């Protein structure tokens, strides 16, 4: 038997300790999942940002090519 007091005094604390440990494990798993989801979102945003800049560069290229084409038409032959 355990020494140093009644088992009836220690059992409720052991139960709470186990419950706290289980809660800590669950919270750690949940935070890991949130971190994983945030990593995926950041990766998707990086891809989206890359595509957006490619679209911007494409529009600038079209505008510049139209300007050069207009200058070529205005030049005397």
VENURRA-V879555 format. One record per residue. D_CENTER is the distance of its C-alpha to the mean C-alpha in Angstrom with 1 decimal. Layout:
d_center->[D_CENTER:D_CENTER]
This chain:
d_center->[51.6:49.4:51.2:50.6:50.5:50.3:47.7:47.5:46.1:43.4:42.2:40.4:38.5:37.6:36.3:34.1:32.9:31.9:30.2:28.2:27.3:26.2:24.1:22.5:21.7:20.2:18.0:16.9:16.0:14.1:12.1:11.5:10.3:8.0:6.6:6.8:5.2:1.9:3.5:5.1:4.0:4.3:7.1:8.5:8.7:10.4:12.7:13.5:14.4:16.5:18.3:18.9:20.6:22.6:23.8:24.8:26.6:28.3:29.6:30.9:32.6:34.3:35.5:36.8:38.5:40.2:41.4:42.8:44.5:46.0:47.4:48.9:50.6:52.1:53.5:57.2:58.2]
